Amino acid sequence: MEREYNPRKIEEKWQRFWEEIRLYRTPEPPKRKYYVLEMFPYPSGKDLHMGHLKNYTIGDAVARTKMMEGYDVLHPMGWDSFGLPAENAAIKYGVHPKEWTYRNIEGFRSQLKMMGISYDWDREFATSDPEYYRWTQRLFLLLYERGLAYRKGGWVNWCPTCKTVLANEQVVEGKCERCKTPVVKKRLTQWYFKITAYADRLLEDLKKLEGHWPESVIKQQRNWIGRSEGTEIVFMEGDLPIKVFTTRADTLFGVTFLSIAPDGPIVEEILKRVSPEVREKIEEYIQKALLTSPEERTRSKTGVFTGLYATHPFTKESVPVFVADYVLGEYGTGAVMGVPAHDQRDYEFARQFNLPVKVVIFPPDTDREAMEEFLNATCEETDSEDFTFEYMGKRYNCRMRRAYEGKGILKASGEFTGLTSDEAIKRIGERLKEMGLGGPAVSYRLRDWLVSRQRYWGAPIPVVHCERCGVVPVPEEQLPVLLPDVKDFKPQGRSPLENVPEFINTTCPKCGGPAKRDPDTMDTFVDSSWYFLRFTDPHNDREMFSPERANTWMPVDQYIGGAEHATKHLIYARFITKVLYDAGLLKYDEPFSNLFTQGLVLMGFWWCKTCNRRVEEEEVYDVYEEGGDKKGYHDTPDGPHEVVWLVEMMSKSRGNVVPLGPFVREYGADAARVAILFAAPPEQDFEWTDAIKRSAINFLNRVWRTFYALKEAGITPRMEPDTSKDKDLLLLANRTVVGVREDLGRFKFNTALSKLMVMLSDLKPDRYSPHNLGWAAQVFVRLLAPFSPHLAEELYHEFGMDSLFGKESVFMVPLPEAVSGVEEEEVSIGVQFNGKTRGSINVPKGADEGTVLKLLREHPKLKRYLEGKEVRRVIYVPGRLINVIVG
């Protein structure tokens, strides 16, 4: 064993060894399966950085732990390689997307291998491989066959920069999630997947995931699906039904206008019914409205009167119909009933257009708080004999200053007058159903998944368009529909494939006549909606996957990735899994049993607002803190300028990354792993600092020096301890074994490493007997292995543990168990006074409440919280906690 720790030499040796013995090849069939998967990466560049590494390091620690717990582990890696980023980068750098993508894959692969991550590389694939997208196209056809893929015209989200449509989930705060350009609306005929047909199941089955997925992700999906119970109400404009959905049918008699969304499904019918002059005015308004973001529109108060009137279902009054931009076509029915007295947005619109305001909901007289709100919103006191209502001996007229949006008692509402809001909502729904003009209904925020893209780098949609036969699916035996290798792939506002005659012109599979292929490619989220299934059977050239193999490995036991995918990838993957379940291909209708969402790696830097640039660390002086901000100065020709310390997500585009390759070459892969895992709880963001790097390097060097000293002292590994001596060491080892195993199961990698650091400090040759030191040393190495696999493997062989256990690798040896017969005489329990934690105290194991109180009164630091005070109550959890309530 060399005196100095040489990480790269050790790591290269054991990576070769693991490959030679095929340590990470997936056992088939598994005896006890465990499928761990990190969300596969988009190869956006050839270099990984520390921000990328967190996800893969967590997954690797889980995979290695499960190997040592006796599971047959499936831990694959592939590449989410179709889509806009590669195409945009290819345009920027003047290369073909395919060349750009596969060059980056080479870079990513080599660096992940440099890290020694436990992937079964025999299962690798890229979604841009024809062997993969052949089956993505088959998935499209499966949905088409089941009535879940359809084509329709309508208003869609359009990114002017990317020159393609976007699904609702890809629009963030009114902007393209990729390039941040404000999204506009455009009318196109597109392909959709009918995810709304699964809305109830997607919502209901979230209950299966409670306790296994982060609550924040479950909440986001609930909100995105957005199930609302309410009432559909039909207003008739001649023979045209205008349907609205509302959760407040009790306000129906307060309706004074209807508003139609500029991009709503009914606007085309409205335009057919107006005069040419009004039509021109409305169309001009629509074009202007659709150039603004949804956020701007919801704040807007503009609209155009159509000249049309619809009939109120109960009063038969004529209600004016407007086109108004504050109504969004993708929500509800794309039409709303305007109730100015009881909806603030409607109130402001009505004031703008001088429309009537009808108050129909009054708070009950007994609800003083609600009545005060109502009076402040709607009324003014009057002495006139002409008044609206009387309350507490005073007369009031309704002079609306703002809407009253609370529930209450109905007035001026026909047969429903006098009912409470909740009673009226039910009764109105029933009556509308009897009349054939609506009734109780459910609405969803979720909209069907728009999957067409007017870009080149994606899987071609596998249908042809025939003048005689219409839309005709490409037969399965003709898949894949290959993406042609073309030079002109730049976006033009329509699919570049339209300009490729040899691709676009074909024959109809049904009639044999001339036909044209669909020119669009699929949304890259279609590729990633089923990739986890392909990993179970990646080389199958006859079907997407063997149901037998998929059902053996699925569902994924532990999925790891970013929470930003909650309402995109994660919801799409759940949808596709349910479709495949319904098609009889899967036994499970949820893809991921457990989900862990990791935090971000942040990077700090100095920034000068005056110079509008980053400033290097060595340029900064006189650093100080002010209001929680770290500040300083740097010199310029104009004199000193103030700089501030900023922290942002580590990102190549921001220029604030720590490149993985150079770091590993200098400090080693294990140092990178330990730094990432020790820095903070893995679900939290943390700022990368030199202190984190130094801490990891110092720890690994301490491990090496400690074991070098043990070997120099002639310490050899032992299978069992001698329990007659060295009780302190045995107790420490037991605590470490139990604590590390618990922490590994709870993803508390940082505290597990802390426990190993404590144990390491006690492994001194002159402190304990050689026998027990040999036993404790091999326990430590096995616990270290999931975190620092290369160093653990080196120590395992250097100390002859391979001979001791008769296994080729430390990862073939089980994680250690606590030794029986060695018990703690004392336990440490937390101490609280009046619910506030004040420290901890060691007490005899099994001590009763009275004994613990006596020890508290004698404790040099904690007794002051009891002196001169009365103990009113004690909450004691034996072995865990005591909370003393004092007065």
N, C-alpha and C positions, 0 to 999 in steps of 0.2 A: 504494500500500500504506500503510495507516494505521500510525502509530507504535505505537499501543497495540493489543494483542490483545483482540478483542471476540468471545468464543466463541459466544454465543447468536446474534449477528447472522450470523456465518459459518455456523453449523450450520443455521439456518433456511433460509438461501439455498441451501445445497447439498442439503438434504433435498428442497426443491422441485425443484431441478434433476434430481436422481436420479429423482424421480417422473415428471418431464416426459419424460425420455429412456428411461423404463422400464428402468432399469439392472438391476433385480433380477428382471425377469420371466423365468421359466424357459424356455430354448430347447426347442422341440419339433419334431422329435425331436433328442435331443442327439447331437453328434458324438463327444464324449468326456465321459461323464457323471461327475458326482460328487454324491452325495446326502448332505448334512450335516443332522443333525436333533438339536435339544435336546428332552429329554422335555418335552412340552407342559404348560403350567401349569394348576393348578386355580385358577379365579378366586375366591379366598377373600376378597377385599376389593378395593376400588377403587384402592388405592395400592400400588405396588411399593416395595421398599426395597433397599439395597445387597446384602443377603443374596440376594435374588432375582436380581440382575443378573449374578452371577458366571457362572452357567450360560450365559446368553444372550451375554455378552461373549466367552466362550471360543468358542462356536459361530460368532459373527460373525467373529472373527479367522481361524478355519479357513476359513469360506466365502469371505472376501475373498482370502485367500492362494490358494485354489484357483482363483478367478476369474483372478488374476494369473498363475497357472501354466497357463492356457489351457483349463481345464475348463469345461464347461457345467454350472452348479451349480443344484441343486434345494435351496432353503433355505426351507421353509415354516413357518407358525405357525398354531396353532389352540388350542382350549380344551377341557380335560377337565372338562366342566361339569355332568354329572350327579353325584349322590351325597349322602352324609350331611352333609358340612360345610355345603353351601348350604342344605339343609333345616333343619339345626339353627340356623344363623344367621338364617334367615327366621323361625323360631319365636321366637327370642330378640328380634328387632327388629320383629316384627309385620308382616312383608311376605310376599308370595308368593315361593316359591323362584325362579320364573322371573324375576320383577322383580329380585330380589337378584342373580341370576346374570348377567343381561344388562347390568345397570348396572355390575357389576364388570368385565365384559368390556370395556365402553367405556373404563373407567379404565385397565385394563391395556394395551389397544391404543394409546391416546393416548400413554402413557408410553414404550412400546416404540418408537413412531414418533418420539417426542421424542429417543430415543437414536440414531435413524438406523440401526437394525439392518437388515441386508440381507435382509429377508423378502420373499418373493413374496406380497403380500397378496391377490392374485387367488385364491389357493388356501386362504384362511382358511375354517374351519368350526368349529362347536361340536358336541360330542357330544350335546347336548340339542336340536339342530335336528332336526325330523322327517325332513328330507332325509338326515340321517346315521343316526339310529337306525332308520330303515326298513331299512338294510342291516345294522345290528347284529342286528335281529330275523331277517333272512335268514340271517345267520351261525348263529344259534341253530338255525334249522330245518335248516341244512346238517349241523350236528352231530347233530341228532335223526335225520335221514335215514340218517346213517352209523353209527347205534347208539352215538353218543358223548354224547348228552344223554339223561338218564333221570331218573325220579322215584322216590323211595323214602322210607319212613319210617325214623326212627332218631333217636338222640341227637345234637343239634347244639349248637354254641357259641352262647350267647344273651347279648347285652348288655342288662342290665336298664334302663340309661339310654337307649341308642339304640333300644331295643325292636325289635331285629332280630337275625337270625342273622348269624354271621360265619364266613368260611372259616378254616381252621387258620392260613393265612398272615397273617390279620388279628388274630391273638391273640398278643400280645407279653408274655412273662412272666406269662401267666395273665390279662392285662387287655386290654380293647378298645384297639386301637392309636389310635383317635380320641379317646375320652373318658377312657381310663385306668380305667374301672370294671372291677372283677373280673368275669370272664366265668363264667357258670354253664352247666349243661347243661339242654336242654329237648328233649322228644320231639316232632318235627314231620315232616310229609311235605314234602320239598323237591326242587328240581331240582338235578342235579349234571352236570358235564362230566367225562367219563371220562379225565382226564389220566393216570391210572395205566396206561392202555393204551399210553402213549408213554414210560413211565418209562425203559426200557432205552435208547431212542433219545435221549431228553433227556440221559441220562448219558453215553452213548457219544459223542455229537456234541459234547460239551464239548471233546473233543480237537481239533476243528476250530478252536476259539476260543482255544486256548492260544497265548500270544504276542501275541494281538490284544485280549483282554479282561484286566482286572486279575485276577491270580491269586487275590486275596481273594474276588472275586465268583464265580469258577469253583469255589473251595473251598466257599463257602456253598451253591452249588447242588448240588454233590456230596453235601454233608452233608444237605441238605434232602430230596433224593431218597432218600438213605440206603439204598442197596442192600446187603443182607446175605445171604451164602450160608450156609445151615444145613440144618436137618432139620425136616420136619413130622412130628409124632407124634400119633397118634389114640388117645385114651383113650375107651372106650365106657362110657356110663351107660345100661345097657339097650340100646335101639336108637338112642340119641342119641350121635352122635360129638362128642367135645369135642377140637377140634384145637388144638395148641399149636405154636408155631414157636420153635426154639432154635438157637443156634450151638454149644451144648455138649451134644450128644446123648450124649457119653461119660459124662455124669453121670446118665443115665436110671435106673440101678438105685438111685440115691440119692433118688428121688422119694418123698415121704411125704405130699403133699397137692397139690391143684390149686386155683388161684385164678382167679375169673372177674371181669372188669371190671364195675362197676355199669352202665356204658354200653356194654358189649360187645354184639356182634351175637347172642350165644347166650343172653343173660340172660333174654329172654322165654320161651324154651323151658325154661330151668331153673325159672322161676316156675310153669310149668304142671305141674311134676312134684312140687312140694312140698306139704305140708299147709297148710291155710288159716292156721293159727297162724304157721307159719314164713314163709309168703308175706307176711303182714302185717308181720312183723319185718324181712324182707328189703326190702320196698318202703319202709318207713320209713328203713332204713339207706341205700338208694339215694338217696332224696330228700336226705338230709343230706350224703351223699358228693358229690353233684353240685352242691352249693352251694359247694364248696371248689375252689380253683384246682388245675390239674394239678401245679404245683410243690409245693403243700401235700400233695396226695395221694401223690406219690412219696416223701415223707418220712414218711407215715403208716404205722402198724402195726395198723390196725383191720380187722375183717372180721366176717362172719356165716357160721356153718356152715349149709349148706343141708339137712343131713340126708341128702344123697345121696352115693353112692360110685361112683367110676368104676373100671374094670378096667385094671390095668397091662398093656400089650401083651405083655410078656415073662413077668413073674412071675405074672400073673393075680391079684395081690393087689388088695384093695379099697382105693382111695385116696380119702380124704374130699375133698369139693368145697366150697369157700368162695366167697362173694362178698367181694372185698377191694378197698378203694379205691386201693391203691397200684398196681393194674393199670389201665392206661388203654385205653379201648375203641378209640382211634384208632390204636394201635400193634399190629403183629403181627396175631394172630387175636383179641385181646381176652381171651385166656386164657393162663396160664403154668403150667408145672409147678414145684412147690415143691421145691427141693433144698437143704435147710438147711445141709448140710455144705459146700456148694461155691458158695453165693451169699449174701452178707452180708445182703441184704434179706430173703431167704427164711429165713435163720437167725434174724433178729430176730422175724419173724412167727411162726416155729415156737416160739420161746421164749415168746411172748405167749400162745399157745394150747396149750402143753405137748405139742407134736407131736414124733414121733421124729426123730432125726438119724442118718442113715446115711452113714458115710464110705466112699466107693467109689473115690476117686482118691488115690493115694499118689505122692509124688515118687520118681524112680529113686534107688537108693542112691548112685549115682555123682554126683548133683547135690547137693553139700553145702549150697549156698546155699538151694536150694528146700527141702531137707529141714529146714534150720533154721527156715525160715518155717513149714513144716508143723507141726513140733514145737511151736513157740511158739503156733500157732493152735489146735491140736487135742488136744495130748497132755499127759499127766503121767507122770513116772517112777514105777515100782512095783516092789516086791520080791515081789509075789504070784505064785503059780504060774499065776494066771488073768490073762493079759495079752493085749493085742491084737496086738502085733508087737514084734520085737526089732531094734535098730539099734545098731551100733558097740558091741556087747556089753552093751547096756542094754535093759531091758524097759519098754514103754510101754503105757498104756491110753489110748484116745481119750476125752477128756472135753472136748468142744468148748467153747472160750471165744469163738471167732469162726470164720467160714467160711474154708476154704482154697480160694481161687479159681484157683489155678494148674493147669496141665496136668500129666500124669504117667502113671502106670501104673494100669490098672484092677484093682480087687480086688472080690470078692463081686459080680461082674457076669455070672454065668452063662457062656455060651459065649464072651464077650468078655473074660473075666478074663485078665490078663497082657498085653493089648494096650496100646500107647501111646494117649494121648488121640486123636491125629490118625488113627491106624489105626482106632480104635474108632468115631469119628464116621463114617468112610466105610463100615465094615462094618455098623454099626447101621442106617444109612440104606438100604443095599442090602437088608438083611433085612426092614425095615419095608415096603419097596416090594413085596417078594415076598409078604408077609403081607396086603397091601392095607390097611395101617394107617399109611400115611405114606410117607416117603422123602425123598431130597434135595430141597430147595426153596430158593426165593429169596424174600426179603421186602423190602418197601420202607417207608421212613418216610413217603414221599409218599402223600397220600390224595386221592381225587377232589375236584374243585373244586366247592364248594357255591356256586351262583350265585343262588339265590332271596333276595330281600330283602323284608321286610315294611314297606317305606317307600314314600312317594309319588314322590319326585323321582328317577326312573330310567326306563329303557326297559321298557315292559310286555312280559311274556313272551308270545310269539305263539302260544298254544294255547288251545283251548276244551275244557271238560269236559262231555261229553254222557252222560246216563244210559244211552243205548242204545249209543253208539259208543265210549265211553271218552274217552281223550285224543285230540284231533284237531288237527293243525297248521292254522294259518290259511294259506290259499292265498297264494302270493307276490303275486298281483295285488291282494290286499286289504291289503297292507302299505303304509304303516305302521299298526300298531295304535296309534292316537294316545292319548297321555296326556291324560286329560280335565283341563280347567281348573277345579279345584275350590277352594273356600275352606277346607274342613276337611281339612287334610292332616297333622294332628298324629299321631305314632305312638301306637298303642293296644294294641300287643302282637299285632296282626294287621294285615293290609294295609289302609290307608285306602281303597283302591279297592273293597273289599267293600261300602262304604257308598255307592257311586255306582251306582244302578240302571241308568242309561242306558249305563254302561260295562260293568257286570258281566253284564247280561242280554243274550243274543244268540241267534243261531240256529246250529245245527251245520252247518258247511260240507259235511258228508258226507251227513246224512240230512234236513237242513232242519228238524229238530225243535228245541225249546227247549234252550238250553245256557247255560253260564256261562263267561265268560272266566277265565283264570287271574288271580288278584288280585295276584300278586307282581310286583315289578320286578326287573330284573337288577342284579347286582353291577356297580359302575362299572368294575371292572377288565376286564369284558367289552368295554366301550366302548374302552378304551385298548389292548386286545390286538391290534387290527388297524388303528389310525388311520394308521400310517405307510404303509399300502397305499393308503388313500383319498387321501392327499396326491398320489399319482402320477396320480390321475384324479378330482379332487374334484367335478366337475360332472356326472358320469355319472348319468343318471336311468333307466338300463336295467339296471344291474348294480352290484355292490359296487365293482368296478373293472374296467377292461379288462385282461385278462391280458397283452396285448401291451404296454400302457403300464407295467404293474407290472413285467413282466419286463425292460423296458428300463431302469428306474431302480433296481430292487431288486437285491441287498440294500442297505440303508442303509450307505454307506461309512464314515461316522463318526457314532456315536450318543454323546450327551453327557448325563449326568444323575447322580442321586444313587445311591450304593451301597446305600442303604436299600431299594431296589427289587429287590435281588438275588433274593429268594425270593418276590416277588409279581409285579409287572408284567413283569420280565424273563423269568421262567420261563413265565408265561402267554402272552406274546408268542411265545416259541419254540414252545410247544405249538400255538397257533392257526396259526402259519406252517407247521408240519409237517402239520397237518390239511389246509390249503389246497393244500399240495404234493401230498399223497396224492389230493386231489380233482381234480388236473390243472390247477389254476389258476395255480400258480407253478412256476418252474424251480428255485427255491432253497428249501431247507428250514431255513435259518437266516436270521433277519431282519436281524441287525446284524453286519457284517463286523468292525468295530472299535468298542470301547466305551471311553469315558473317563469316569471318575467324579471329579467335582470335590470339593474340600474345602469346608468351611463358612466363612462369614464370621461371626466372633465379635464380641461387643461387651462391653467392660468397663464396670463401674460400681462406685461406692462403696456399701457396705452396712453398716448399723448393726444388729447382732444384738439389741442392747438395745431400740432403738426399733422394730425389725422393719420397716425401710423403707430405700429408697434415699436417698442423701445426695448433693446436688449438689457438683460439683468445687470450686466457690468456697467451700463451707462447710468443706472439709477442710484441716487444717494439721498441721505436724510429721510429715510423711510419712517412713516408714522401712521397711526390709526386715527380715523375720525368718523364717528357715527357708524362704526362697524366696517368702514371701508379702509383698505390699505392704500396709502398714497405715498408719493415721493416726488423727486425732481430729477430732471436731466438737463444738461447744458445744450444750448443752441446758439447760433450767431446773434440771436436777439435777446440772449440772456436765459436764465433758468425757466423752464416750463414745468408745470405740474403734470404728473402722471398718476394714473389710477390702476389698480390691479383688477383685471377682469377675468372671469371664469366662464368658459363655454364648452359645449360638447366637443370632444376630440374629433376633428374632421379634416380631411385633406383639403377640402375646398376652403376651409378657414385658415389653413396653413399653421395649425397648432397641434400637429401629431408627433407622437414618439414612434418612429418606424420600427416595426418588429424585427426585421432582418438584422440591422446593425446592433440592436440591443441584444439579441440572442447570440450573435457572433462574439460580442464582447463579454457578456455576463452569463449567458447560458439560458436554455429554455426553462429549467426549473426555477431560476430566479424570476423570470417573467411570470410564471404560474403562481409562485408564492406571493409575489408582489400584488397580483390581481386579487388573489383569494384572501389575503391578509388585510388588505387596505380598509375594508368596510364590509358590513353585511351585504351579500351579493345583490339583494333587491334594491339597495340604495345607490344613488349616484355618489361618486367620490372624485376628488380632485387629485390628479396624478402629480406627485412631487418627488424631488430627489430623496426626501426622507423615506418615502415608501420603497423606493429602489434600494437604498442603503440598508433598510431594515431586512429586506428579503435576502440580499447578498450576505449580510452579516450573519443571519440565522443559518444559512446553508454552510457558510465557512465554519461556524461554531459546531455544527453537526459533524463536519469532516474532522475538525481538530479533536473533538471529543472521541470519535471512534478511532482516530489515529492513536490517541493516548491509550484507549482501551486495548487496542491490538498490541501496542508496544509493551503494555503491562501483562500480556499473555492471556487476556480475557477471551474465552471461547463461548460460543452460543450454547444455551441449555434449553431443553424442551420444557422442563418444569422447575419451579422455584423450590428452594429449601425454606419451608414456612416456619421453621424453628428459629430463624434469625432474620435480621434486617427488616423488621416489621414496617418501619417508616417507608422503606423503598417499595415494599410490596403493596402497602396502602396507596402510595402515590401512583404506582403503576395501575392498580385497580381503578382508582379515580380517573386516571387518564384514559384507560380503555373504555370505561362506561361513558365518560364525558365526550370523547371523540366520536364514538359510535352514535351517541344520541345527536351530536352536532351534525354529523354527516347525514343522518336521516332527516334533519330539519334545515339543511342547507346553511348551517351556521359555520361556514368554513373558517371564518376569521377567529372565532372563539376556539374552534378545534385546534388551530395552529397555536393559539395562545397556550392551550393546555400542553401541547407538545413542547413548547419552549420552556415551560415550567419543569416538565419531566427531564428534559435534556440537561438542565442545570444540576440535576442530582446524579447524573451518570459519571461519577468520579471514581477512578481506580482505588484511591486510598480511603474511600468512605464506606464501602460495603464489601461483603465477601465476594470473591471472584465468581462463585457459582451464581449468586443472585444477580450480580451485575451482567453476567452472560445471558441470563434469562431476560432481564429487563431490557437489555440492548436489542435482542431480537424482537421483543414486543414493540419497542419504539420504531424499529425499521418497518415493520408491517403496518403500523399506524401511519407512518410517514408516506407510504407508497402512493396513495391516491393523490397526494399533493405534490410530491417531488419524485416522480416515478424513476427517473434516470439515476438519481443519487441513491434511492432506496434499493434499486436493482444492483448497483455497484456494491453497496455495503452488504447486501444479502449474499453475494458471491464471495466478497473479500473475507467475510467472517465465517464462511463455511456453512451458512444456513441452508444452502442447496443440498449439502450432504445431510444436515440435520433433518430436513423435512422430505428429502428425496424428490424435490420438484425442481424443474428447470428454471422457473421464474418465481419471484416473490408474488406475482399476481395469480399464481396457481395455488398459493397457500391461503387458507382462510384468515380473515381478520381475527385478531386475538380476542379471547373471552376473558372476563374477570375471573380471578382465581378464587375458588370456593375455600371456605375455612379461614379467610383473612378478612376480618370485619373491622370497621371503624369503631373505636371506643367513644369518639366524639364526633358530632356533626356541627357544621356551621349553619346557623339559621339567621334570616334577616330580621332586623329589629325596626319596628315603626312605633312612633308616638303620635297619636291622633291622626293616623293615616300617612304620616310623612316618614320616609325612610331615613334612619339616622345612623345605620351601620349594620354590623353583624356580630354575632357572639358564638363562641364554641360552647356547646353544652353536651353532657353525657347522652349517648344514644338512648332513646326511649325516655328521656327526662320528662316529668310531668310539668304542668303549668306553674305550680308553686315553686319548684326547683329553679325554673328559668327566671321567675320574678326575683327570687333570692339572689341569683347570679347577676341579674341586672342591677340590683341595689348595691352590689359590691364592685361592679365594673368601673375601672378608673375613669373612663370617658363617657359612658352611657348613664351612670347613676345620677348625673345632674338633671336629667329630664324627669326624674322621679322625686327629687328632694323638695320637700315642702308642698307636695301636690297629692291630691286624693286620686287613687286608682278607681275609676268609675266602672270600667268594663275591660275585659281582656279577650282578645280574639287570638286563639292559639292553634296553629296547624303544626302538629308534631313533626319535627325534622325539617320544617320548611320556614315557618314565619311566626313571629309574635307581634301583635299590634296592641299597644296599651293605650287606652283612652283615659286621659288624666284631666283633672279640672283644677 
